[in-house]
Amino acid sequence: ALTTGTFTVTISDITLQCEYVDIGLNALRMLDESLVNGKAYNKGTTYRTASVTIPSAVAGQQMLLAGVRGSSVKSLFARFYDGSAVSTAATGTVNGKYDSKNPNVNAINFNIAGTRYPQVPINPLLNPSQAFRETQMAIGAWNSTQFQSCIPPARYCILSAGGTASSGTTGAGTQDYNYSVGSDPAKLASFIFGENVEIIARRGVMSGLNATSAPVFLECNISTANTNSHNVYVQAMMDVIYVHDVNSGDVQCRL
């Protein structure tokens, strides 16, 4: 079609299928008697999010403090919102905070209590596949052949305003040829950097890094000054223990 079409999606006839298991009153009483002080402890996974700002027209090394702490942090993720006041594909953020673009970063890592994760910073500008692989492992997909992503390379390799799209000569040797600039109102820019920080590479109970007293920093080097300021959203995936008092019905969570 020569012009962009419009359509409306209506979701109806929604059903929720559940299975209820009744173990019986006697079995339930036996289970309650095995609890410690009448409390059941259940493990889960939760997220904490913090935001920090990168001013416009700055370049060089940035050390951003992320206010995410927990006793068992499994993975850390960073998204970059190109905060433009003008919503145009060339200069702004068409999809608002839902877009996440590479702010011309050629070195990135997390720093927890003086230790870098990974030890050698990743260069997403030149090696986006390596950055994406780190994100896969942060999600928990250790086997890349079994990982299915909805992020195509063309949407992962989007630069913030101030960057230059790759061409035959532009960016040769410094950035991947997939990188382009600008937003698309029909497609999300999806540059996300993630890093697994588990002590043991498994999704077990309390297998993450203790970061209750250690500040979490995002370190990145901006090769070219960005046109707009950026909101950086840092998310921590961490273990949580739910404490259920079966007598009173109270539920507490411990991070």
N, C-alpha and C positions, 0 to 999 in steps of 0.2 A: 504493500500500500504506500502511496505517496504521502499520506498524512497519518499521524498517530491516531489510532483508534482508542476508544474507551470501553470499559466493560464493568459490570457490577457482579460481585460474588455474594451469594446469599447462602448461609449455612443454616440448615434446618434438619429436623428429625434426628437430633443428637441422642444417642443412647450410651449409657455407662454400664459396662458389664463387669460385675464383681462376683467374687466367690467368698462366701461366709463359712468359716469352719467352726463348728461347735464341738468342743472337746468334752463337754459335760461338766456338771457342777463339781463332782467328786475329783475329777482330774484337775480342774481349775484350783480347787482348794489345796491339792498336793503341790501344784506349781507355786502357789502363793506362799506355802510353808517353806519352800526352798529359797525364797528371796532373803536378801540381807536387810534386816530391819524393815521388812515389808516394802522394799523398793526394788523396782526392776530397772536395769541399766541396758539401754539400747544404743547402738552405734549408728551414726549417720554422717552425711557430708553436707556442709553448708558453705556459704560464700560471704565474704566481706568486701566492700568496695570503698575505695577512697579516691579522691580527685585532687589533682595538683595542676598548676598552670605553667605553661611555657610562654613567656612574653613573645610578642612579634619582633621581627627584625633582629633576632639574636642567633648567634652561631657559636660553634665550639662545644666543649664539654659541659654537660648538664648533670647535676646530681640532685634528684628529686626525691623528697621524703614522702613516702606513702604511709598513711596512717592505718595500716592493716597489721594486726598482731594476733597471735593465737598460740596455743600450746602444741599444736600439731598441724603445721601448714604443709600441704601437699604440693600445691602448684601456685604459680603467680602468673597473671596475665596483664598485659598493658594494651589499651586502645587509645587512639589519638584522634580527637575531634578538632578538625580545622575550623575554628570559630570565626567565620566571616560574617560581616554585617550585610553583605550583598549576596543574594542567593542566585548565583549564576554558575554555569558549568565551568567557566574559565577561571573564575576567581573565588568562588564561594563553595559552600557546603549545601548542595541541593537537598540532600537527605538529612540534614541537621546532625544531631548527635548520633544518629544511627550509622552514618558513614565513619569509617576509621581509615586514615591515610598515613602513609609513611612520611614523617616530617623531615625528609632528607637526612635520615639517620644512617651513618655508615659504621657505627659501633654501638652495641647495646648489650646490657647485662643487668642483673639485679645484684645488689650488695646487701648482705645481711651480716651484721656484726663484723664487718671488715672482710668477709669472704665473698668472692664473686661467684655468681651462678649465671652462666657457666664461667669457668676459670678464664677462658679466652673469650673475649667479647665477640659477638656475632656481627657480621656486616650484612644487614638486610638489603642495603642498596646494591651491593654487588652480588650477594648470594642469597636471594630470597628463598630458594629451596631449602637452604640450611636453617633459616629462620622459621620456615613453616614446619620443618621436621622437629625442631625444638618445641613448637606449639603442639604438634601431634603427641609428643611424649608427655607434655604437660596435661593434656586431656586424659591420658592414660592409654593411648593406642601405641603400644610398644611395637607391634607388628604393622609396618606401614602398608603391607599388601592387604590387610584386612580393614584398613581405615577408609571410610567413604566420606568425602567432604563435599559440601555444597559451595565451596569457595574455589572458583576457577582461577588460574594464574592471572588472567587479565584483570580480575577484580582485587586480587591480593596486591598486585604491583601498581598501586595508585599513589602518586606523590601529592603532597600538599601544595597549595599555591606558593610559588616561589621556586619550585623545582622545574626541571626541564625534561620534557619527554625524550626518551631514547630514540635515536635514529642511527643511520649508518655510521655517522661520525660523532654525534653528540653522546657523551657518556661512555665512549669506548674505553674499556679498562677500569672504569670507576662505578658504573651502574649496569644492571641487567637490561637486556634489550626489551624486556616485557614492560618496562615502566612507562606509564603515561600520566598525564596531568588532567585534572578536572573530574567532575562528578557526572553521574547519569541518573536522572530522576526515576528510572525504571530498574536500576541495578545498584546494589550497595557496594561502596568501597569497603573492603574487608581486610585491611592490614592489621593483624593481631600478632603480638609477640608473647609467647608463653614459655615458661621454664619450669621443669619439674625439680623440686627441692626435697623430695622424700629421702629419708635416711635409708630406707629399704625400698627398692623399686617394685612395690606391690601395693595394691589397694587394700591393705589390712588395717586393723585397728591401731590408731595412734602411730602410724608409720611416717608421719611428717616431721618437719623440722620445728623445734621449739623456738618460737619467736615472740615469746611474751615480754621479754626484757630487752630484746635486740631490735633496733630500728631497721625497717626495710626501706632501702633506697633503690630507685631506678636510675641507672647511669646510662647516658647516651651522648653521642657526639653528633651534633648537627653540622653537616658539611656545608650547607648553603642556608643562609638566613631565610626564614619563612615570612611570607607576606602577612599572615594573620597570627594572632595568639592561638594557643592550643590548650584545650582541656584534656588532661591525661587521666584516664580512668584505670586504676590499678585494682585488680580483683584477686583475692586470695581464696583458693579452694582449701578448706581445712576440715579436719575431723571434728565432730561434735558428739557428745554423749548426752542422751536424753535420760533423765532420772524420773521415773514414774512411781509416785507413791500410790499404791493400789488401795490403800485405806481411805485417804483423803481425796484422791483423784488429781492431785497437783502434779504438774509436769515442769521440770526445770531442764535447762540445757547448759552444758559446760563446754567451753571452748578451750 
